[in-house]
Amino acid sequence: MKTTVIPFLMFEGRAREAMEFYVSLLPDSRMEEVKLYGPGEAGPEGTVERAVFTLSGQRVMCTDSYVQHAFTFTPASSLFVDCGSDTEIDALFAKLSEGGEVMMPLDDYGFSRLFGFCADRFGVSWQLNLPS
């Protein structure tokens, strides 16, 4: 078996909603496998025990944690997306930041023609870039 690295996101009850949202936004994205907690299992029935989805060819795993933690997502970890056009980055940034937080609005910051940094409504941080 070959060694792999896969980003892993831990939600608190909204993993399925987040996955469906992300997959709807990015090309070459799909749900691969979703295992939900059933009756009498550790987590609340119907929440995500473990799931794998693909975002523009990148596999991502996630779960709904049934354990209460003193932490959640932080901007120190983010998903970085190189977009293919002005139209794509504008639309993606608008959808991802809706109901979330804009940390750096779309602009030319010198290191990129167009760049934006936001957290979505689930708390996941995104860096969107339009390469020169």
Secondary structure, 3 states (H helix, E strand, C coil): CCCCCCCEEEECCCHHHHHHHHHHHCCCCEEEEEEECCCCCCCCCCCEEEEEEEECCEEEEEEECCCCCCCCCCCCCEEEEECCCHHHHHHHHHHHHCCCEEEEEEECCCCCCEEEEEECCCCCEEEEEECC
